[in-house]
C-alpha cells in the first residue's frame, strides 16, 4: 500500500552480535515492544523489516510527521536504552528521511 | 560511514517469487548488474541490501542527487525491463526519499 506523500521514514540498518538463546529471547521481546510502541503513535503508518542469516537487518518505519517520530524515539529510549543496544548490536545506523515520491508494482 | 546530509535514498522493498535454479541464477546476474551500474554513476554513495529466508528483501541505495538516480533508473530499465521484473518479483515498491538527518552507533 503506498502512503500519501510527503511522509517520513526511519531507516534502521544494523547487524546483531552472535547472541546466545537467552540474549536472543531478550532482544526479540525488546524488538517487538518497539514495534508495539510505534503502532500506538498517531503518526505511525507502517513498517518493513528483514534480517538475513548473517544477522544483518534493515527495518524501515513510515510516519506522517516528525513529531510522531520524536515521541516514539523518546518512548523507545526508556525501553531499549543505549546500554542495551551495545549488548545486542555489532553496529547500527539510523537515518530519518522525507519520502517525496513512490511508485508501486504488485501482482498480488 | 555516514554520508553528508542532505542526500537521496532509493528504498526498494520486495518479495521474490519461488524461483528455480536457472531463474535464480538469471536473477542474480541482473541484480549484480544493477549494482554495478549504480557504482558507475557520479552521484552514487553506497548500498545496503538484505534478503531473508521468506524471500523478502530490502535494498537501499544512497545518492548525492536526483539526477544520478534518474540516470541509473534509465540505464537499469534497459537491463532489467519491466517484463523481466514480472518474472522474478511477487511484488515490489520503490520509494525515493531525501535524507535530512542521520546518526550512527558502531563498535567496529
Backbone of each chain as ProteinMPNN parsed JSONL, in Angstrom:
{"seq_chain_A": "XXXXXXXXXXXXXXXXXXXXXXXXXXXXXXXXXXXXXXXXXXXXXXXXXXXXXXXXXXXXXXXXXXXXXXXXXXXXXXXXXXXXXXXXXXXXXXXXXXXXXXXXXXXX", "coords_chain_A": {"N_chain_A": [[0.849, -1.209, 0.0], [0.743, 2.096, -1.017], [1.758, 5.112, 0.625], [0.447, 8.39, 1.384], [2.221, 10.895, -0.078], [3.943, 13.948, 0.925], [5.835, 11.953, 3.298], [7.425, 10.716, 6.306], [10.311, 8.596, 6.87], [11.973, 6.233, 8.916], [15.036, 4.847, 8.732], [16.609, 2.002, 9.629], [19.515, 0.468, 9.786], [21.451, -2.392, 10.517], [23.575, -4.73, 12.364], [23.317, -7.658, 14.182], [25.033, -8.864, 17.108], [26.583, -12.106, 17.725], [24.273, -13.769, 19.373], [23.436, -15.497, 22.409], [20.914, -17.984, 23.331], [19.273, -16.95, 25.418], [19.876, -14.214, 25.333], [18.973, -13.67, 22.759], [16.259, -14.135, 23.029], [15.59, -12.122, 24.852], [16.274, -9.915, 23.288], [14.375, -10.203, 21.189], [11.99, -9.737, 22.563], [12.308, -7.027, 23.333], [12.521, -5.879, 20.811], [10.018, -6.47, 19.636], [8.492, -4.96, 21.372], [9.269, -2.367, 20.715], [8.122, -2.1, 18.172], [5.452, -2.367, 18.877], [5.124, -0.054, 20.443], [5.44, 1.835, 18.438], [3.145, 1.453, 16.845], [1.252, 2.556, 18.448], [1.457, 5.269, 18.242], [0.011, 8.252, 16.897], [0.912, 9.134, 14.353], [2.016, 6.943, 13.067], [2.538, 4.906, 10.245], [3.361, 2.472, 9.089], [5.514, -0.497, 8.756], [8.48, -2.089, 7.548], [10.519, -4.956, 7.654], [13.5, -6.811, 7.572], [15.719, -9.539, 8.118], [18.78, -11.187, 7.562], [20.641, -14.362, 7.257], [23.164, -13.714, 8.04], [22.916, -12.128, 10.146], [22.469, -9.506, 9.5], [20.375, -6.673, 9.35], [17.577, -4.757, 8.137], [15.332, -2.312, 9.003], [12.516, -0.489, 8.258], [10.537, 2.163, 9.117], [7.458, 3.971, 8.734], [6.062, 7.242, 8.717], [3.755, 9.91, 9.443], [4.54, 12.352, 10.404], [7.28, 14.312, 11.767], [7.07, 14.862, 14.429], [5.693, 12.674, 15.547], [7.647, 10.728, 15.226], [9.594, 11.717, 16.965], [8.258, 11.428, 19.436], [7.98, 8.642, 19.55], [10.677, 7.871, 19.518], [11.476, 8.936, 21.969], [9.876, 7.413, 23.757], [10.776, 4.805, 23.156], [13.38, 4.931, 23.956], [13.391, 4.64, 26.666], [12.681, 1.994, 26.886], [14.525, 0.556, 25.33], [17.307, 1.04, 26.073], [20.363, 2.883, 25.541], [22.616, 1.468, 26.576], [21.655, -1.142, 26.507], [21.432, -1.477, 23.787], [24.123, -1.628, 23.056], [24.68, -4.161, 23.979], [23.426, -5.862, 22.161], [23.835, -5.101, 19.437], [26.233, -5.228, 16.825], [26.816, -3.156, 15.121], [24.986, -0.172, 14.242], [22.924, 2.037, 12.265], [20.984, 4.975, 12.001], [18.73, 6.613, 9.963], [16.865, 9.459, 9.128], [14.388, 10.195, 6.887], [12.724, 12.085, 4.312], [10.05, 11.108, 2.402], [9.464, 11.682, -0.863], [8.515, 10.831, -3.287], [6.87, 7.935, -4.649], [6.531, 4.746, -6.214], [4.678, 1.891, -7.271], [4.574, -1.631, -7.779], [2.757, -4.481, -8.21], [1.765, -7.873, -8.216], [0.122, -9.192, -6.615]], "CA_chain_A": [[0.0, 0.0, 0.0], [1.532, 3.343, -0.997], [1.289, 6.135, 1.561], [0.289, 9.708, 0.774], [3.454, 11.689, 0.041], [5.194, 13.521, 1.553], [5.8, 11.399, 4.645], [8.777, 10.46, 6.804], [10.689, 7.217, 7.126], [13.162, 5.995, 9.743], [15.765, 3.719, 8.145], [17.467, 1.436, 10.669], [20.369, -0.606, 9.255], [22.159, -2.903, 11.693], [23.967, -6.142, 12.41], [23.324, -8.178, 15.551], [26.13, -9.722, 17.557], [26.175, -13.504, 17.894], [23.609, -13.807, 20.678], [23.013, -16.822, 22.884], [19.452, -18.144, 23.29], [18.641, -16.021, 26.362], [20.03, -12.86, 24.792], [18.11, -13.557, 21.582], [14.9, -14.041, 23.544], [15.503, -10.771, 25.409], [16.269, -8.999, 22.14], [13.09, -10.308, 20.478], [10.966, -9.064, 23.387], [12.516, -5.573, 23.216], [12.251, -5.519, 19.42], [8.552, -6.476, 19.497], [7.98, -3.846, 22.177], [9.493, -1.142, 19.933], [7.097, -2.067, 17.116], [4.177, -2.128, 19.561], [5.095, 1.368, 20.802], [5.252, 2.597, 17.186], [1.75, 1.351, 16.377], [0.397, 3.358, 19.335], [1.587, 6.703, 17.914], [-0.935, 8.707, 15.868], [1.506, 9.346, 13.033], [2.606, 5.708, 12.546], [1.894, 4.433, 9.021], [3.662, 1.071, 8.797], [6.895, -0.922, 8.975], [9.031, -3.213, 6.791], [11.695, -5.418, 8.386], [14.119, -8.02, 7.035], [17.031, -9.895, 8.672], [19.28, -12.37, 6.861], [21.322, -15.348, 8.103], [24.441, -13.176, 8.537], [22.453, -11.243, 11.225], [22.276, -8.14, 9.001], [18.961, -6.323, 9.328], [17.095, -3.426, 7.764], [13.952, -2.048, 9.404], [12.083, 0.829, 7.792], [9.2, 2.535, 9.59], [6.887, 5.08, 7.966], [5.437, 8.174, 9.666], [3.174, 11.097, 8.813], [5.141, 13.588, 10.925], [8.498, 14.213, 12.573], [6.668, 14.909, 15.839], [5.4, 11.289, 15.938], [8.936, 10.032, 15.335], [10.213, 12.203, 18.208], [7.576, 10.796, 20.579], [8.342, 7.224, 19.523], [12.078, 7.792, 19.924], [11.522, 9.19, 23.405], [9.302, 6.244, 24.444], [11.586, 3.606, 22.976], [14.661, 5.049, 24.648], [13.226, 4.078, 28.018], [12.586, 0.538, 26.735], [15.673, -0.035, 24.658], [18.301, 2.047, 26.407], [21.626, 2.844, 24.818], [23.499, 0.392, 27.043], [21.13, -2.41, 25.99], [21.802, -1.561, 22.365], [25.511, -2.095, 22.989], [24.675, -5.6, 24.229], [22.853, -6.638, 21.061], [24.23, -4.735, 18.072], [27.615, -5.019, 16.412], [26.753, -1.747, 14.692], [23.725, 0.257, 13.628], [22.806, 3.413, 11.792], [19.602, 5.438, 11.878], [18.57, 7.741, 9.054], [15.487, 9.96, 9.029], [14.269, 10.693, 5.508], [11.427, 12.545, 3.818], [9.72, 10.413, 1.154], [8.822, 12.654, -1.751], [7.839, 10.143, -4.38], [6.978, 6.493, -4.633], [5.699, 4.052, -7.163], [4.423, 0.547, -6.789], [4.245, -2.669, -8.73], [2.345, -5.665, -7.455], [0.921, -8.866, -8.885], [-0.764, -9.817, -5.628]], "C_chain_A": [[0.883, 1.258, 0.0], [0.921, 4.338, -0.01], [1.212, 7.471, 0.833], [1.578, 10.507, 0.998], [3.09, 13.15, 0.265], [4.964, 12.917, 2.928], [7.237, 11.084, 5.054], [9.039, 8.974, 6.972], [11.946, 7.176, 8.0], [13.811, 4.715, 9.235], [16.786, 3.224, 9.167], [18.234, 0.264, 10.063], [21.267, -1.08, 10.392], [22.689, -4.303, 11.461], [23.997, -6.564, 13.875], [24.652, -8.868, 15.847], [25.67, -11.175, 17.518], [25.597, -13.648, 19.293], [23.328, -15.242, 21.101], [21.488, -16.833, 23.007], [18.737, -17.152, 24.21], [18.708, -14.579, 25.861], [19.074, -12.632, 23.628], [16.652, -13.385, 22.007], [14.64, -12.63, 24.091], [15.427, -9.738, 24.278], [14.91, -9.015, 21.43], [11.962, -9.604, 21.24], [11.071, -7.544, 23.233], [12.155, -5.078, 21.813], [10.733, -5.465, 19.156], [7.93, -5.282, 20.226], [8.15, -2.511, 21.424], [8.443, -0.993, 18.833], [5.737, -1.737, 17.727], [4.039, -0.647, 19.941], [4.863, 2.238, 19.565], [3.781, 2.617, 16.786], [0.799, 2.182, 17.241], [0.474, 4.86, 19.045], [0.644, 7.078, 16.775], [-0.333, 8.727, 14.46], [2.136, 8.113, 12.412], [1.829, 5.207, 11.331], [2.147, 2.954, 8.749], [5.13, 0.758, 8.996], [7.257, -2.069, 8.018], [10.312, -3.639, 7.487], [12.195, -6.74, 7.827], [15.443, -8.263, 7.753], [17.513, -11.158, 7.988], [20.097, -13.264, 7.792], [22.753, -14.932, 8.466], [24.168, -12.174, 9.67], [22.382, -9.779, 10.815], [20.787, -7.86, 8.906], [18.714, -4.924, 8.804], [15.644, -3.339, 8.216], [13.607, -0.623, 8.988], [10.693, 1.088, 8.339], [8.768, 3.829, 8.905], [5.99, 5.914, 8.869], [4.875, 9.393, 8.946], [3.794, 12.401, 9.308], [6.415, 13.309, 11.715], [8.15, 14.17, 14.06], [6.366, 13.491, 16.366], [6.681, 10.494, 16.126], [9.637, 10.43, 16.631], [9.589, 11.526, 19.433], [7.963, 9.32, 20.682], [9.768, 7.032, 20.026], [12.191, 7.963, 21.442], [10.987, 7.987, 24.197], [10.195, 5.011, 24.342], [12.902, 3.698, 23.734], [14.58, 4.595, 26.098], [13.261, 2.546, 27.962], [13.91, -0.081, 26.309], [16.856, 0.918, 24.838], [19.616, 1.829, 25.656], [22.53, 1.684, 25.26], [22.992, -0.998, 26.633], [21.487, -2.579, 24.52], [23.217, -2.099, 22.208], [25.595, -3.614, 23.159], [24.33, -6.4, 22.974], [23.469, -6.37, 19.682], [25.745, -4.627, 17.896], [27.758, -3.577, 15.919], [25.341, -1.433, 14.22], [23.799, 1.713, 13.195], [21.326, 3.754, 11.678], [19.579, 6.658, 10.967], [17.107, 8.156, 9.057], [15.35, 10.66, 7.691], [12.836, 11.115, 5.201], [11.156, 11.845, 2.49], [8.896, 11.352, 0.277], [8.018, 11.987, -2.85], [7.886, 8.649, -4.146], [6.165, 5.921, -5.774], [5.684, 2.57, -6.815], [4.16, -0.395, -7.958], [3.841, -3.873, -7.908], [1.493, -6.576, -8.302], [-0.112, -9.419, -7.925], [-1.937, -8.908, -5.293]], "O_chain_A": [[1.68, 1.456, 0.917], [-0.297, 4.388, 0.157], [1.839, 7.655, -0.21], [1.969, 10.758, 2.138], [2.017, 13.572, -0.165], [4.035, 13.299, 3.641], [8.155, 11.176, 4.238], [8.116, 8.189, 7.189], [12.858, 7.986, 7.835], [13.219, 3.637, 9.296], [17.717, 3.946, 9.524], [17.668, -0.809, 9.852], [21.789, -0.263, 11.15], [22.314, -4.979, 10.502], [24.625, -5.909, 14.706], [25.309, -9.389, 14.945], [24.489, -11.443, 17.3], [26.333, -13.65, 20.28], [23.023, -16.098, 20.27], [20.843, -15.804, 22.809], [17.716, -16.578, 23.831], [17.737, -13.827, 25.949], [18.451, -11.577, 23.507], [15.91, -12.595, 21.423], [13.599, -12.03, 23.822], [14.618, -8.811, 24.318], [14.363, -7.961, 21.109], [11.098, -8.963, 20.643], [10.069, -6.859, 23.031], [11.566, -4.01, 21.647], [10.237, -4.527, 18.532], [6.967, -4.679, 19.751], [7.283, -1.64, 21.49], [7.937, 0.103, 18.592], [4.971, -0.943, 17.182], [2.97, -0.059, 19.782], [4.174, 3.255, 19.636], [3.237, 3.663, 16.433], [-0.321, 2.48, 16.827], [-0.345, 5.633, 19.543], [0.49, 6.328, 15.811], [-1.005, 8.373, 13.49], [2.735, 8.205, 11.34], [0.604, 5.095, 11.378], [1.27, 2.254, 8.243], [5.911, 1.637, 9.361], [6.418, -2.92, 7.723], [11.115, -2.791, 7.875], [11.42, -7.676, 7.63], [16.208, -7.326, 7.98], [16.746, -12.11, 7.843], [20.234, -12.965, 8.978], [23.475, -15.688, 9.117], [25.073, -11.459, 10.102], [22.25, -8.901, 11.668], [20.02, -8.702, 8.439], [19.527, -4.019, 8.995], [14.823, -4.184, 7.859], [14.316, 0.326, 9.325], [9.765, 0.327, 8.063], [9.595, 4.668, 8.547], [5.248, 5.373, 9.688], [5.447, 9.857, 7.959], [3.594, 13.449, 8.694], [6.603, 12.22, 12.258], [8.841, 13.529, 14.851], [6.737, 13.151, 17.489], [6.8, 9.693, 17.053], [10.207, 9.582, 17.317], [10.296, 11.106, 20.349], [8.239, 8.816, 21.771], [10.04, 6.156, 20.847], [12.915, 7.223, 22.108], [11.585, 7.591, 25.197], [10.355, 4.266, 25.308], [13.478, 2.679, 24.113], [15.588, 4.21, 26.689], [13.792, 1.889, 28.857], [14.35, -1.095, 26.849], [17.338, 1.521, 23.878], [19.919, 0.725, 25.202], [23.131, 1.005, 24.428], [23.785, -1.918, 26.434], [21.803, -3.678, 24.066], [23.481, -2.925, 21.334], [26.455, -4.27, 22.573], [24.873, -7.482, 22.75], [23.608, -7.28, 18.865], [26.441, -4.018, 18.709], [28.711, -2.88, 16.267], [24.591, -2.334, 13.844], [24.611, 2.498, 13.684], [20.515, 2.908, 11.3], [20.321, 7.617, 11.179], [16.214, 7.311, 8.996], [16.09, 11.596, 7.387], [11.875, 10.578, 5.752], [11.943, 11.972, 1.552], [7.788, 11.756, 0.631], [6.987, 12.495, -3.29], [8.818, 8.14, -3.522], [5.216, 6.548, -6.245], [6.584, 2.07, -6.14], [3.602, -0.004, -8.983], [4.556, -4.24, -6.976], [0.604, -6.121, -9.022], [-1.096, -10.034, -8.339], [-2.787, -9.271, -4.48]]}, "seq_chain_B": "XXXXXXXXXXXXXXXXXXXXXXXXXXXXXXXXXXXXXXXXXXXXXXXXXXXXXXXXXXXXXXXXXXXXXXXXXXXXXXXXXXXXXXXXXXXXXXXXXXXXXXXXXXXX", "coords_chain_B": {"N_chain_B": [[29.576, 4.23, 7.635], [28.663, 7.559, 7.791], [26.854, 9.625, 5.493], [27.165, 12.855, 3.907], [24.652, 14.999, 4.795], [22.133, 17.046, 3.121], [21.016, 14.066, 1.384], [19.98, 11.71, -1.163], [17.882, 8.76, -1.083], [17.084, 5.575, -2.427], [14.573, 3.422, -1.788], [13.963, 0.113, -1.906], [11.644, -2.204, -1.573], [10.678, -5.597, -1.509], [9.431, -8.848, -2.639], [10.624, -11.911, -3.691], [9.456, -14.261, -6.158], [8.99, -17.878, -5.9], [11.755, -19.124, -7.173], [13.196, -21.211, -9.704], [16.384, -22.975, -10.083], [17.72, -22.051, -12.419], [16.309, -19.689, -12.997], [16.902, -18.268, -10.664], [19.653, -17.952, -10.916], [19.753, -16.356, -13.203], [18.382, -14.138, -12.201], [20.201, -13.316, -10.17], [22.389, -12.5, -11.711], [21.294, -10.292, -13.12], [20.649, -8.673, -10.96], [23.175, -8.186, -9.765], [24.231, -6.75, -11.873], [22.693, -4.435, -11.836], [23.608, -3.232, -9.485], [26.265, -2.851, -10.204], [25.955, -1.008, -12.299], [25.007, 1.141, -10.806], [27.248, 1.858, -9.26], [28.791, 3.057, -11.146], [27.763, 5.551, -11.614], [28.204, 9.057, -11.082], [26.983, 10.234, -8.81], [26.537, 8.198, -6.985], [26.526, 6.846, -3.738], [26.424, 4.639, -2.004], [25.266, 1.34, -0.862], [22.84, -0.724, 0.814], [21.761, -3.99, 1.484], [19.475, -6.572, 2.146], [18.201, -9.882, 2.367], [15.737, -12.168, 3.423], [14.91, -15.563, 4.597], [12.353, -15.932, 3.753], [12.196, -14.908, 1.326], [11.798, -12.205, 1.282], [12.937, -8.939, 0.638], [14.992, -6.034, 1.244], [16.44, -3.321, -0.283], [18.557, -0.613, -0.11], [19.684, 2.202, -1.68], [22.059, 4.885, -1.859], [22.406, 8.321, -2.7], [23.856, 11.302, -4.137], [22.401, 13.083, -5.641], [19.253, 13.72, -7.345], [19.399, 13.653, -10.074], [21.419, 11.775, -10.665], [20.117, 9.467, -9.823], [18.035, 9.369, -11.659], [19.496, 8.89, -14.027], [20.603, 6.381, -13.458], [18.258, 4.872, -13.147], [17.276, 5.02, -15.76], [19.33, 3.652, -17.166], [19.229, 1.125, -15.908], [16.735, 0.254, -16.605], [16.913, -0.67, -19.178], [18.391, -2.948, -18.762], [17.009, -4.448, -16.856], [14.228, -5.035, -17.585], [10.729, -4.122, -17.391], [9.056, -6.37, -17.969], [10.754, -8.452, -17.308], [10.945, -8.033, -14.589], [8.398, -8.793, -13.743], [8.671, -11.535, -13.998], [10.3, -12.249, -11.851], [9.581, -11.007, -9.385], [7.221, -11.2, -6.754], [5.982, -9.034, -5.59], [6.793, -5.517, -5.537], [8.013, -2.381, -4.239], [8.996, 0.976, -4.773], [10.577, 3.654, -3.279], [11.474, 7.045, -3.24], [13.521, 9.015, -1.338], [14.446, 11.884, 0.626], [17.217, 12.245, 2.616], [17.468, 13.76, 5.62], [18.552, 13.853, 8.147], [20.924, 12.001, 10.091], [22.155, 9.53, 12.374], [24.733, 7.72, 14.025], [25.881, 4.617, 15.359], [28.488, 2.633, 16.384], [30.475, -0.195, 17.138], [32.483, -1.318, 15.824]], "CA_chain_B": [[30.035, 5.592, 7.292], [27.541, 8.461, 7.497], [27.033, 10.474, 4.319], [26.888, 14.271, 4.172], [23.245, 15.339, 4.531], [21.088, 16.132, 2.664], [21.266, 13.231, 0.208], [18.786, 10.95, -1.531], [17.948, 7.315, -0.98], [16.062, 4.801, -3.123], [14.191, 2.312, -0.916], [13.347, -0.914, -2.729], [11.133, -3.325, -0.769], [10.204, -6.57, -2.499], [9.48, -10.276, -2.318], [10.826, -12.73, -4.885], [8.695, -15.486, -6.336], [9.806, -19.088, -5.729], [12.453, -19.274, -8.449], [14.01, -22.423, -9.855], [17.822, -22.688, -10.064], [18.061, -21.239, -13.588], [15.734, -18.355, -12.803], [17.653, -17.618, -9.579], [20.946, -17.579, -11.493], [19.453, -15.224, -14.079], [18.068, -13.006, -11.32], [21.427, -12.854, -9.504], [23.189, -11.777, -12.71], [20.658, -8.987, -13.352], [20.744, -7.922, -9.712], [24.562, -7.726, -9.678], [24.427, -5.764, -12.932], [22.088, -3.183, -11.366], [24.533, -2.635, -8.513], [27.433, -2.417, -10.968], [25.573, 0.232, -12.997], [24.909, 2.205, -9.796], [28.587, 2.299, -8.838], [29.394, 3.834, -12.242], [27.196, 6.906, -11.641], [28.93, 10.02, -10.24], [26.304, 10.569, -7.557], [26.315, 7.002, -6.159], [27.23, 6.906, -2.46], [26.541, 3.329, -1.359], [24.075, 0.485, -0.91], [22.62, -1.741, 1.849], [20.814, -4.942, 0.934], [19.225, -7.742, 2.989], [17.071, -10.733, 1.972], [15.582, -13.227, 4.414], [14.597, -16.884, 4.046], [10.997, -15.937, 3.183], [12.397, -14.224, 0.036], [11.547, -10.77, 1.409], [14.184, -8.189, 0.521], [15.038, -4.572, 1.252], [17.693, -2.766, -0.793], [18.554, 0.844, -0.004], [20.859, 2.831, -2.275], [22.239, 6.269, -1.399], [22.761, 9.142, -3.858], [24.026, 12.73, -3.835], [21.473, 13.917, -6.431], [18.159, 13.07, -8.06], [19.829, 13.469, -11.456], [22.125, 10.482, -10.716], [19.101, 8.415, -9.704], [17.346, 9.319, -12.961], [20.386, 8.234, -14.999], [20.683, 4.967, -13.087], [16.951, 4.288, -13.474], [17.213, 4.889, -17.214], [20.248, 2.578, -17.565], [18.81, -0.187, -15.405], [15.5, -0.183, -17.26], [17.292, -1.462, -20.34], [18.912, -4.214, -18.263], [16.06, -5.179, -16.015], [12.983, -4.484, -18.122], [9.504, -4.357, -16.637], [8.56, -7.736, -18.148], [11.616, -9.346, -16.525], [10.565, -7.876, -13.175], [7.207, -9.631, -13.522], [9.127, -12.922, -13.882], [11.026, -12.536, -10.617], [9.034, -10.453, -8.145], [5.82, -11.324, -6.355], [5.595, -7.613, -5.533], [7.843, -4.603, -5.101], [7.713, -0.957, -4.126], [10.163, 1.846, -4.811], [10.349, 4.968, -2.686], [12.63, 7.937, -3.313], [13.435, 9.842, -0.132], [15.526, 12.812, 0.941], [17.691, 12.015, 3.985], [17.762, 15.063, 6.215], [19.356, 13.683, 9.354], [21.265, 10.63, 10.436], [23.133, 9.371, 13.436], [25.41, 6.439, 13.887], [26.487, 3.983, 16.514], [29.26, 1.493, 15.907], [31.562, -0.687, 17.978], [33.542, -1.853, 14.971]], "C_chain_B": [[28.823, 6.485, 7.017], [27.874, 9.32, 6.265], [26.677, 11.912, 4.702], [25.426, 14.563, 3.816], [23.161, 16.735, 3.935], [21.545, 15.291, 1.473], [20.002, 12.41, -0.056], [18.996, 9.461, -1.318], [16.797, 6.685, -1.768], [15.803, 3.549, -2.295], [13.397, 1.306, -1.746], [12.944, -2.075, -1.83], [10.459, -4.308, -1.715], [10.11, -7.97, -1.905], [9.631, -11.035, -3.63], [9.794, -13.845, -4.953], [9.567, -16.688, -5.957], [10.456, -19.394, -7.065], [13.154, -20.625, -8.516], [15.476, -22.008, -10.029], [18.243, -21.782, -11.225], [17.545, -19.809, -13.45], [16.522, -17.57, -11.759], [19.003, -17.124, -10.098], [20.778, -16.337, -12.375], [19.174, -13.965, -13.247], [19.336, -12.435, -10.684], [22.314, -12.057, -10.458], [22.625, -10.372, -12.935], [20.798, -8.083, -12.129], [22.161, -7.349, -9.522], [24.831, -6.614, -10.692], [23.838, -4.404, -12.529], [22.998, -2.458, -10.382], [25.757, -2.079, -9.232], [27.147, -1.101, -11.705], [25.481, 1.413, -12.024], [26.293, 2.769, -9.467], [29.278, 3.134, -9.911], [28.866, 5.266, -12.322], [27.96, 7.818, -10.666], [28.3, 10.209, -8.855], [26.044, 9.393, -6.634], [27.147, 7.07, -4.884], [27.423, 5.531, -1.818], [25.24, 2.555, -1.406], [24.042, -0.441, 0.307], [21.555, -2.685, 1.329], [20.705, -6.174, 1.826], [18.066, -8.533, 2.402], [16.955, -11.881, 2.967], [15.116, -14.527, 3.762], [13.125, -17.022, 3.632], [11.0, -15.217, 1.829], [12.015, -12.747, 0.071], [12.883, -10.034, 1.382], [13.979, -6.697, 0.681], [16.414, -4.164, 0.745], [17.571, -1.246, -0.752], [19.82, 1.372, -0.646], [20.854, 4.327, -1.951], [22.884, 7.094, -2.511], [22.911, 10.608, -3.475], [23.06, 13.613, -4.613], [20.38, 13.086, -7.079], [18.559, 12.772, -9.497], [20.567, 12.127, -11.627], [21.139, 9.319, -10.646], [18.366, 8.25, -11.034], [18.196, 8.588, -14.004], [20.468, 6.733, -14.732], [19.398, 4.248, -13.466], [16.851, 4.039, -14.974], [18.106, 3.74, -17.699], [19.764, 1.198, -17.123], [17.554, -0.679, -16.114], [15.771, -0.94, -18.557], [17.715, -2.874, -19.916], [17.825, -5.085, -17.657], [14.661, -4.697, -16.373], [11.774, -4.896, -17.292], [9.016, -5.811, -16.762], [9.448, -8.751, -17.421], [11.265, -9.248, -15.046], [9.38, -8.762, -12.845], [7.598, -11.093, -13.316], [9.633, -13.239, -12.484], [10.307, -12.128, -9.33], [7.555, -10.766, -7.951], [5.229, -9.915, -6.216], [6.831, -6.786, -5.212], [7.328, -3.18, -5.042], [9.022, -0.183, -4.145], [9.78, 3.202, -4.232], [11.621, 5.798, -2.84], [12.497, 8.954, -2.189], [14.659, 10.737, 0.011], [15.943, 12.576, 2.386], [18.161, 13.339, 4.572], [18.69, 14.952, 7.417], [19.768, 12.23, 9.487], [22.17, 10.62, 11.647], [23.6, 7.928, 13.459], [25.901, 5.934, 15.229], [27.263, 2.794, 15.99], [30.326, 1.113, 16.91], [32.74, -1.119, 17.134], [34.384, -0.734, 14.361]], "O_chain_B": [[28.041, 6.202, 6.11], [29.028, 9.686, 6.039], [25.981, 12.152, 5.689], [25.017, 14.392, 2.668], [24.037, 17.555, 4.208], [22.352, 15.737, 0.658], [19.068, 12.423, 0.746], [20.12, 8.96, -1.362], [15.679, 7.201, -1.772], [16.692, 2.716, -2.118], [12.304, 1.604, -2.226], [13.795, -2.84, -1.376], [9.744, -3.895, -2.628], [10.631, -8.243, -0.824], [8.861, -10.828, -4.568], [9.313, -14.317, -3.923], [10.763, -16.526, -5.717], [9.794, -19.868, -7.988], [13.646, -21.126, -7.506], [15.774, -20.816, -10.114], [19.031, -20.855, -11.037], [18.253, -18.847, -13.749], [16.782, -16.379, -11.925], [19.442, -16.023, -9.765], [21.565, -15.394, -12.296], [19.666, -12.879, -13.553], [19.529, -11.22, -10.66], [22.919, -11.06, -10.064], [23.366, -9.389, -12.942], [21.036, -6.882, -12.253], [22.324, -6.182, -9.166], [25.561, -5.663, -10.411], [24.407, -3.357, -12.838], [23.144, -1.237, -10.433], [26.231, -0.986, -8.922], [27.984, -0.199, -11.732], [25.831, 2.541, -12.37], [26.488, 3.983, -9.403], [30.243, 3.841, -9.62], [29.446, 6.103, -13.013], [28.315, 7.398, -9.565], [29.007, 10.33, -7.855], [25.398, 9.559, -5.599], [28.35, 7.325, -4.944], [28.439, 5.276, -1.172], [24.234, 3.042, -1.922], [25.087, -0.89, 0.777], [20.545, -2.236, 0.787], [21.718, -6.754, 2.217], [17.064, -7.952, 1.984], [17.959, -12.501, 3.319], [14.945, -14.599, 2.545], [12.696, -18.096, 3.21], [9.943, -14.951, 1.257], [11.917, -12.104, -0.974], [13.844, -10.454, 2.026], [12.939, -6.155, 0.307], [17.434, -4.605, 1.275], [16.621, -0.667, -1.28], [20.921, 1.033, -0.212], [19.801, 4.945, -1.791], [23.799, 6.624, -3.186], [22.195, 11.107, -2.607], [22.91, 14.788, -4.279], [20.559, 11.895, -7.331], [18.127, 11.776, -10.077], [20.361, 11.428, -12.619], [21.308, 8.309, -11.33], [18.109, 7.131, -11.478], [17.685, 7.769, -14.768], [20.41, 5.92, -15.655], [19.431, 3.157, -14.034], [16.398, 2.979, -15.407], [17.692, 2.946, -18.543], [19.875, 0.224, -17.868], [17.327, -1.885, -16.216], [14.956, -1.756, -18.986], [17.44, -3.855, -20.606], [17.739, -6.287, -17.912], [13.993, -4.038, -15.576], [11.806, -5.9, -16.581], [8.61, -6.413, -15.769], [8.962, -9.788, -16.968], [11.284, -10.249, -14.33], [9.351, -9.408, -11.798], [6.947, -11.812, -12.557], [9.434, -14.343, -11.978], [10.406, -12.812, -8.312], [6.747, -10.615, -8.868], [4.117, -9.65, -6.671], [7.807, -7.306, -4.671], [6.351, -2.819, -5.698], [10.031, -0.633, -3.601], [8.792, 3.814, -4.638], [12.721, 5.303, -2.595], [11.496, 9.665, -2.093], [15.757, 10.392, -0.424], [15.118, 12.693, 3.292], [19.115, 13.953, 4.092], [19.506, 15.838, 7.674], [19.05, 11.331, 9.05], [22.873, 11.594, 11.914], [22.919, 7.032, 12.961], [26.282, 6.705, 16.109], [26.722, 2.013, 15.207], [31.003, 1.976, 17.47], [33.855, -1.272, 17.633], [35.323, -1.006, 13.613]]}, "name": "protein", "num_of_chains": 2, "seq": "XXXXXXXXXXXXXXXXXXXXXXXXXXXXXXXXXXXXXXXXXXXXXXXXXXXXXXXXXXXXXXXXXXXXXXXXXXXXXXXXXXXXXXXXXXXXXXXXXXXXXXXXXXXXXXXXXXXXXXXXXXXXXXXXXXXXXXXXXXXXXXXXXXXXXXXXXXXXXXXXXXXXXXXXXXXXXXXXXXXXXXXXXXXXXXXXXXXXXXXXXXXXXXXXXXXXXXXX"}
